[in-house]
Every structure is written in structure tokens, then in C-alpha cells.
Amino acid sequence: MGTLSLTHTVTAQDNFGTIWLEAPLHPFTGDFQVSWSATPPAPRQWFPLLSFAKGFPATYCWTNRYPFLDNQTAIGPFSATVGSPAGTDVGQWACTDWDKLRISAANLGWMPPVGTVINLTLEAAGISTVYCEFGTELQVPGKFIYYVTPGLVDVVLAAAGVAWAAPFFTALYFSTIDVEHICGTLPPPTPNITLATFTWAYEAIRRTFESLAWWHFCQCKSGATTPTPPPPPVIPQPPGMPDPIPWPCDPQLVCDTLVYIQKQLAALAQTMADDYQLNTLVQRYRLPFAVIPGAQHSNLTGSGSIAMSRLVGMRVELVGNPPSEVLEGQPPYLWDVGWMSVSDGGAMLQEKRITRSRQDWLPIECAMANVFGYFCKPGVALNVTELEAEP
């Protein structure tokens, strides 16, 4: 049997509905026993509550109340079984994947006097080593929003023993991190960091950094005994990591260094201005570049296809006699001439009817396509010119 023992001294801030004590607790299965003791004995009836909860804010998996009657010094052991009976009422189970244990008091009877020392003993075959027995907290109370600067990344990774991992987290620079929920429980498992981490999505990178941040921002709460801290992560440095960039600093060349920094900032500002202009054009016009004509395919009749690669579109010109039906328009609308399409070899991406004697077709999926298909009605021939992106 594994045993978890917790001690709490009642304070003036303890009351019905408040959490007196919280401690991390790994899930287990099967039967368990709960015992309580109080010193000195409570003079009147009161009912401590024991809860298994998970997450932040907490969701309660199971809660039960226990009776201290007049002048009792110890009660229990009380037996229960994880998951039985199922339900959501007191003494019934809504979930079994808890991550913390909480002690409070039911709104029945009286509160024990301030200074009363309460002891809880939980016994179960599945109880493993419990870290931070009295809970976890911020190292700096009340401060939980931080900017993720390069310096902070270095400090966080050094505290977790993975200082070499800094290149993976440059995408987080100058974002913010909220460590309040991180310090509300034990550190989450840290994903294995490999060279493939460079290709991870932003949110995966952020979650990995948050899992490492616990070791810098958080700590175990103190209690009646010295708490057991969780073991730090063990993440080996993957082979092939890039060497750190050396930044030499010569006190005799301060002015040269400042001039170099100014030039780099000017180049960066120009690049950002160009990028901003390009993004504006993309948002407004979708295709922010001109096109230039490429290879031409003449006198295409019947049906067929042309191999293509990373084109912007096609210029289609009708040759031969137009069909018998022509609708009004400028230019006139040609009825029932044929169609054209682009595909990636496995599925069609776009299709369009040929309706003008000369037209440019610029489908947005064209850069993905490797086949241009066409069909012409009898008596119709096409000249097709590939349209390439302007360099």
C-alpha cells in the first residue's frame, strides 16, 4: 500500500467553501482508505471535505465529507473505490483522471477553532511518489505576465537544464507568457526535442516552452515537512545542432560596432517596408506581380492536355470560325466553344468555360497544377500561351 499524509493548521482565513489545502496527486485505480485526526479535538461537530480535482480552473472528479463528532480526535479509516459509484453527487465519481487533492469543509455543523491541526492519511495500492505535497505556487507572488525576451529564454532553458535549446524558441521572442496556470500544478511532461522541432507549428513550440518554464517561475509550497520537488526533465541534445553564433566584443571598436548595428537596422527596416507593401498588395489584389508570356502551344483541337509547372495562368486565343451562337457583350460572349482546366495529376483544381476570342485565365490554384487540360467543339482551334510570374 502507498500512503499520502498531509497536515493543515486551521487559520482565520479558512471557512466554508474555501480551499484549506491543495496537493498534487497522480491518478490511481482500485480501493483506497481515508483517515482523519485533529489536535486538539474539535469541541463540536464539523465535516471536512476531501476532493479529487483536475485542471485549471478545477473540475471536480469526486468529493466526500466525513463526520467529526463531539470531541473526537480521530475518525476512519473510510473505504471507497475509484470510479464507483458513477455519477456527479457527493460520494459519486464524475471522472477518474484527477491531478490534485483538495481539503476544505462542508457547510454543516461548525468550523474547528483556529490553530486546530488536521491530519489526513490516504492509503491506496496505486499511490506513487507525490511531489510538492503541499501544492505549487509562483516564485514571485502576484507576477505572472512576462515578455518572452531572448534573455528570458536563456534563463528559462538554463533552469531546466537545456540551455542548448534556445534556437528552437526564437519564434516566441517578444510575445507574452502567462505563468499563473503553469504554476497551478506540477510541470507537464516536456516533449522530446529533436532537429524536427525546427519544423513544429507555433503553438507546439509555445507549449514546449511553457512546459520548461515551470522550473524558472514555479516552486513547491512549503508545509509541515520539506516538500519533495519534482525531478527536472532529462532531454539530451540532439546531434547536429547548430553551433552558437559568436558575437565578439572589442572595447576598442565600439563605434565600428554601433555603425554596423545601424546598417543592419536600416537593412531590416527596408526589408520590413517591402514586406508590408507586398502583404498589402496580396490582401487587396491577390496577385501582386505582373505576368510574362512563356511557351506557346498552337492549333490545339479536340481534347488533350499539356504538362505545366508553377505557372500563373494561361492566355487562350480562339482561332478558326466562331460558333454559331454569339451573345452580346464587350467583347462578345461565345457560346458553347469548349472548356479548360488545371489539375495536379490526381484531381481537378479548377475548370472554366472558354467564352471569349481572347482571354487570360489566372486561377489561384495554378501554381499547384502540373497539367492543363482542354476540350474544343468541332471547328474550334486554340492557341495557348503559358503565363509565368514576373521575376
PLY file of the C-alpha trace (Angstrom):
ply
format ascii 1.0
element vertex 391
property float x
property float y
property float z
element edge 390
property int vertex1
property int vertex2
end_header
0.00 0.00 0.00
1.16 3.53 -0.77
0.48 6.29 1.73
-0.01 10.04 1.41
-0.03 12.06 4.63
-0.97 15.75 4.72
-1.16 18.22 7.61
-3.00 21.54 7.82
-3.33 24.07 10.65
-6.65 25.95 10.63
-6.26 29.71 10.17
-8.63 32.66 10.45
-8.90 32.70 6.64
-10.29 29.15 6.47
-14.04 28.99 6.07
-16.82 27.02 4.46
-16.27 26.83 0.71
-12.60 27.88 0.78
-9.77 25.53 -0.09
-7.71 24.83 3.01
-5.02 22.72 1.38
-4.21 21.53 -2.15
-1.62 18.94 -3.16
-0.76 17.25 -6.48
-1.93 13.66 -6.70
-1.38 11.22 -9.55
-4.44 9.16 -10.61
-4.68 5.61 -9.30
-7.26 2.83 -9.51
-8.93 0.38 -7.14
-9.79 0.65 -3.45
-8.44 3.29 -1.06
-8.87 4.31 2.58
-9.14 7.75 4.19
-8.35 8.52 7.86
-8.52 11.85 9.73
-7.23 13.14 13.06
-7.45 16.52 14.83
-5.39 18.06 17.65
-6.90 19.22 19.95
-10.26 17.51 19.41
-12.92 19.76 17.94
-15.49 20.72 20.63
-18.42 20.47 18.20
-19.46 18.58 15.09
-17.69 19.54 11.83
-17.26 17.86 8.43
-14.00 18.04 6.47
-14.32 17.60 2.70
-11.91 15.60 0.58
-11.95 16.25 -3.21
-10.07 14.86 -6.21
-9.92 17.54 -8.94
-8.23 18.26 -12.26
-7.25 21.16 -14.47
-7.22 24.94 -14.06
-9.81 26.18 -13.22
-10.51 22.93 -11.38
-13.10 20.35 -12.38
-14.09 18.05 -9.52
-13.95 14.29 -10.11
-15.00 13.15 -6.64
-15.91 14.78 -3.31
-16.86 13.23 0.03
-17.48 14.60 3.51
-16.51 12.95 6.79
-18.05 13.44 10.29
-16.05 14.69 13.27
-18.47 14.39 16.20
-18.13 15.99 19.63
-14.57 15.70 20.99
-13.41 13.05 18.52
-9.64 13.05 17.92
-9.61 10.53 15.04
-12.10 9.07 12.54
-11.76 6.35 9.93
-10.48 4.55 8.07
-13.23 5.08 5.49
-13.13 2.88 2.38
-14.01 3.85 -1.20
-13.37 2.59 -4.72
-12.20 4.73 -7.62
-14.98 5.13 -10.20
-17.75 3.52 -8.13
-20.48 4.55 -7.91
-20.51 6.65 -11.08
-22.37 9.95 -11.02
-21.91 13.57 -10.07
-23.24 13.83 -6.50
-21.16 13.86 -3.32
-19.52 10.45 -2.96
-20.00 9.62 -6.65
-17.46 9.81 -9.49
-17.66 12.18 -12.45
-14.11 11.39 -13.70
-11.02 9.46 -12.65
-8.19 11.44 -14.30
-7.65 13.89 -11.42
-4.31 15.65 -10.87
-4.77 17.23 -7.43
-6.26 16.64 -3.99
-8.12 19.34 -2.06
-9.19 19.67 1.59
-11.96 22.04 2.67
-15.04 21.96 4.92
-18.68 21.15 4.24
-21.23 23.81 5.14
-22.54 21.67 8.00
-22.01 21.91 11.74
-19.24 24.24 12.95
-15.76 25.27 11.90
-12.91 23.86 14.02
-11.14 26.52 16.13
-8.18 28.44 14.69
-4.99 26.54 15.48
-6.54 23.08 15.15
-4.07 20.73 13.44
-5.77 18.41 10.95
-4.07 15.30 9.60
-5.21 13.35 6.54
-3.92 9.89 5.65
-4.76 8.43 2.24
-3.82 4.82 1.56
-4.07 3.01 -1.79
-2.09 0.44 -3.72
-1.71 2.82 -6.65
-0.36 5.87 -4.81
3.08 6.77 -6.15
5.58 9.38 -5.07
3.80 12.68 -4.62
5.84 15.77 -5.46
5.13 19.20 -3.95
2.92 17.62 -1.27
1.50 20.97 -0.19
0.87 22.33 -3.68
2.70 24.57 -6.12
2.97 28.34 -6.44
4.63 31.24 -8.23
8.15 32.05 -7.08
7.25 35.76 -7.30
3.70 36.09 -5.90
1.32 38.21 -7.95
3.53 38.48 -11.02
2.56 36.15 -13.83
2.75 38.03 -17.17
6.21 38.20 -18.77
7.63 39.21 -22.13
9.50 36.36 -23.79
12.77 38.16 -24.47
15.94 36.41 -25.69
17.37 36.88 -22.19
14.31 35.28 -20.56
14.52 32.30 -22.95
18.15 31.76 -21.95
17.31 31.94 -18.22
14.31 29.58 -18.50
16.23 26.99 -20.51
19.22 27.16 -18.15
16.91 26.48 -15.17
15.51 23.42 -16.98
18.99 22.19 -17.93
18.51 22.62 -21.69
20.39 25.85 -22.43
21.37 24.45 -25.84
17.69 24.54 -26.98
17.48 28.35 -27.41
17.42 28.26 -31.27
14.07 26.43 -31.18
12.23 29.29 -29.45
13.16 32.39 -31.47
9.59 32.49 -32.86
8.36 33.37 -29.35
10.50 36.49 -28.97
8.56 39.47 -27.58
5.31 37.58 -27.19
3.89 37.28 -23.67
3.57 34.28 -21.39
1.08 33.80 -18.52
2.70 31.53 -15.93
-0.15 31.56 -13.39
-1.77 28.41 -14.78
1.65 26.76 -15.27
2.44 27.19 -11.56
-1.00 25.95 -10.51
0.13 22.33 -10.73
3.17 20.15 -11.32
5.19 20.67 -14.51
3.62 18.98 -17.55
5.65 16.40 -19.47
8.10 18.04 -21.89
8.02 16.75 -25.48
11.23 15.27 -26.79
13.22 17.96 -28.60
14.87 16.86 -31.85
16.01 18.61 -35.02
12.47 18.08 -36.32
11.32 20.58 -33.66
12.50 23.33 -36.02
9.50 22.43 -38.26
6.87 22.39 -35.49
3.90 24.74 -35.57
3.98 27.87 -33.40
1.57 26.52 -30.79
3.61 23.33 -30.35
6.76 25.42 -29.81
4.89 27.57 -27.29
3.56 24.57 -25.32
7.07 23.11 -25.16
8.48 26.38 -23.80
5.68 26.60 -21.21
6.47 23.08 -20.00
10.10 24.15 -19.46
9.16 27.48 -17.85
7.92 25.75 -14.67
11.49 25.31 -13.44
12.16 29.06 -13.52
8.83 30.56 -12.46
7.34 27.96 -10.09
8.13 26.18 -6.84
6.66 23.79 -4.28
4.65 25.31 -1.44
6.20 24.90 1.99
4.44 22.81 4.62
4.83 20.90 7.86
7.67 18.91 6.27
10.10 19.69 3.47
8.23 19.17 0.17
9.57 16.78 -2.44
10.42 18.69 -5.64
9.70 17.02 -8.98
12.71 15.77 -10.94
13.82 18.11 -13.73
13.39 16.96 -17.33
16.15 14.94 -18.93
16.33 15.95 -22.61
19.52 15.03 -24.46
20.87 17.49 -27.00
20.18 16.06 -30.48
23.23 15.51 -32.69
23.70 18.03 -35.46
22.57 21.12 -33.51
23.97 24.35 -34.99
26.88 25.90 -33.13
26.08 29.12 -31.23
26.81 32.27 -33.22
29.86 34.03 -31.74
29.43 37.71 -31.04
32.89 39.13 -30.28
33.03 42.45 -28.45
36.17 44.58 -28.65
36.06 47.66 -26.38
38.37 49.42 -28.84
35.84 49.04 -31.68
32.64 50.30 -30.03
31.98 52.93 -32.73
32.54 50.40 -35.53
30.11 48.02 -33.83
27.45 50.74 -33.47
27.80 51.71 -37.14
27.43 48.05 -38.12
24.28 47.75 -35.97
22.84 50.90 -37.57
23.42 49.48 -41.05
21.77 46.19 -40.09
18.78 48.04 -38.63
18.45 50.12 -41.79
18.53 46.98 -43.94
15.96 45.33 -41.67
13.70 48.39 -41.84
13.84 48.32 -45.65
13.03 44.63 -45.68
10.08 45.18 -43.34
8.80 48.04 -45.51
8.99 45.85 -48.62
7.26 43.01 -46.79
4.48 45.33 -45.58
3.92 46.63 -49.11
3.83 43.10 -50.51
1.37 41.91 -47.85
-0.88 44.88 -48.59
-0.91 44.02 -52.29
-1.63 40.36 -51.58
-4.54 41.28 -49.32
-6.02 43.69 -51.86
-5.23 42.15 -55.21
-4.24 38.52 -54.51
-1.60 38.51 -57.31
0.87 41.33 -56.65
3.03 40.72 -59.73
2.81 41.02 -63.48
2.99 38.09 -65.86
5.24 37.40 -68.82
4.42 35.10 -71.74
6.14 31.75 -71.89
5.87 28.73 -74.18
3.12 28.75 -76.81
1.01 25.80 -77.95
-0.67 26.37 -81.31
-3.69 24.98 -83.14
-4.98 22.74 -80.37
-8.14 20.89 -81.40
-10.33 18.21 -79.95
-9.29 17.31 -76.40
-5.92 16.88 -74.76
-3.54 18.07 -72.05
-0.27 19.96 -71.65
2.32 19.45 -68.92
2.95 22.60 -66.90
4.91 23.67 -63.81
4.37 26.60 -61.39
2.62 28.86 -63.88
0.41 31.82 -63.02
-2.11 31.01 -65.72
-2.83 30.62 -69.43
-3.67 33.01 -72.30
-6.21 31.35 -74.60
-6.91 32.64 -78.14
-9.60 31.25 -80.38
-8.60 30.51 -83.98
-10.89 29.43 -86.78
-14.55 30.28 -87.23
-16.52 31.25 -84.07
-19.54 29.11 -83.12
-22.95 29.91 -84.50
-24.24 31.44 -81.25
-22.71 34.76 -80.11
-24.22 36.75 -77.21
-23.98 40.47 -76.62
-21.02 41.69 -74.63
-17.78 43.63 -74.87
-16.03 41.56 -76.00
-18.81 39.33 -77.37
-19.70 36.19 -75.39
-19.03 33.00 -77.37
-21.47 30.20 -76.73
-20.50 26.53 -76.40
-16.86 26.71 -77.54
-15.28 24.34 -75.06
-13.56 24.31 -71.68
-10.16 24.33 -69.99
-8.93 23.03 -66.63
-5.89 22.71 -64.37
-5.14 19.69 -62.17
-2.36 18.28 -60.04
-2.37 14.92 -61.78
-4.62 13.37 -59.15
-7.63 15.68 -59.08
-9.01 18.69 -60.90
-8.24 22.01 -59.20
-10.23 24.43 -61.40
-12.28 24.34 -64.60
-13.53 27.22 -66.79
-15.59 27.54 -69.97
-13.96 29.28 -72.93
-16.21 32.27 -73.64
-14.07 34.92 -75.41
-11.96 35.03 -78.53
-9.01 36.02 -76.33
-8.85 35.68 -72.56
-6.34 35.33 -69.72
-7.14 32.74 -67.07
-5.32 33.15 -63.72
-6.73 30.57 -61.26
-5.26 30.86 -57.76
-4.52 27.10 -57.71
-2.48 27.30 -60.92
0.88 27.21 -59.11
-0.08 23.81 -57.68
-1.04 22.34 -61.05
1.09 20.23 -63.36
-1.49 19.53 -66.10
-3.50 21.93 -68.30
-6.49 20.23 -69.94
-8.67 21.45 -72.80
-11.66 20.44 -74.92
-12.76 22.14 -78.16
-16.02 21.72 -80.04
-15.68 20.68 -83.74
-14.38 23.53 -85.89
-12.69 25.27 -82.95
-8.92 25.56 -82.51
-6.91 27.24 -79.74
-3.57 28.95 -79.33
-2.48 28.66 -75.67
0.36 30.70 -74.18
1.81 29.88 -70.77
1.85 32.84 -68.38
4.76 32.94 -65.95
5.24 35.12 -62.88
7.31 38.23 -63.38
10.81 37.64 -61.87
0 1
1 2
2 3
3 4
4 5
5 6
6 7
7 8
8 9
9 10
10 11
11 12
12 13
13 14
14 15
15 16
16 17
17 18
18 19
19 20
20 21
21 22
22 23
23 24
24 25
25 26
26 27
27 28
28 29
29 30
30 31
31 32
32 33
33 34
34 35
35 36
36 37
37 38
38 39
39 40
40 41
41 42
42 43
43 44
44 45
45 46
46 47
47 48
48 49
49 50
50 51
51 52
52 53
53 54
54 55
55 56
56 57
57 58
58 59
59 60
60 61
61 62
62 63
63 64
64 65
65 66
66 67
67 68
68 69
69 70
70 71
71 72
72 73
73 74
74 75
75 76
76 77
77 78
78 79
79 80
80 81
81 82
82 83
83 84
84 85
85 86
86 87
87 88
88 89
89 90
90 91
91 92
92 93
93 94
94 95
95 96
96 97
97 98
98 99
99 100
100 101
101 102
102 103
103 104
104 105
105 106
106 107
107 108
108 109
109 110
110 111
111 112
112 113
113 114
114 115
115 116
116 117
117 118
118 119
119 120
120 121
121 122
122 123
123 124
124 125
125 126
126 127
127 128
128 129
129 130
130 131
131 132
132 133
133 134
134 135
135 136
136 137
137 138
138 139
139 140
140 141
141 142
142 143
143 144
144 145
145 146
146 147
147 148
148 149
149 150
150 151
151 152
152 153
153 154
154 155
155 156
156 157
157 158
158 159
159 160
160 161
161 162
162 163
163 164
164 165
165 166
166 167
167 168
168 169
169 170
170 171
171 172
172 173
173 174
174 175
175 176
176 177
177 178
178 179
179 180
180 181
181 182
182 183
183 184
184 185
185 186
186 187
187 188
188 189
189 190
190 191
191 192
192 193
193 194
194 195
195 196
196 197
197 198
198 199
199 200
200 201
201 202
202 203
203 204
204 205
205 206
206 207
207 208
208 209
209 210
210 211
211 212
212 213
213 214
214 215
215 216
216 217
217 218
218 219
219 220
220 221
221 222
222 223
223 224
224 225
225 226
226 227
227 228
228 229
229 230
230 231
231 232
232 233
233 234
234 235
235 236
236 237
237 238
238 239
239 240
240 241
241 242
242 243
243 244
244 245
245 246
246 247
247 248
248 249
249 250
250 251
251 252
252 253
253 254
254 255
255 256
256 257
257 258
258 259
259 260
260 261
261 262
262 263
263 264
264 265
265 266
266 267
267 268
268 269
269 270
270 271
271 272
272 273
273 274
274 275
275 276
276 277
277 278
278 279
279 280
280 281
281 282
282 283
283 284
284 285
285 286
286 287
287 288
288 289
289 290
290 291
291 292
292 293
293 294
294 295
295 296
296 297
297 298
298 299
299 300
300 301
301 302
302 303
303 304
304 305
305 306
306 307
307 308
308 309
309 310
310 311
311 312
312 313
313 314
314 315
315 316
316 317
317 318
318 319
319 320
320 321
321 322
322 323
323 324
324 325
325 326
326 327
327 328
328 329
329 330
330 331
331 332
332 333
333 334
334 335
335 336
336 337
337 338
338 339
339 340
340 341
341 342
342 343
343 344
344 345
345 346
346 347
347 348
348 349
349 350
350 351
351 352
352 353
353 354
354 355
355 356
356 357
357 358
358 359
359 360
360 361
361 362
362 363
363 364
364 365
365 366
366 367
367 368
368 369
369 370
370 371
371 372
372 373
373 374
374 375
375 376
376 377
377 378
378 379
379 380
380 381
381 382
382 383
383 384
384 385
385 386
386 387
387 388
388 389
389 390
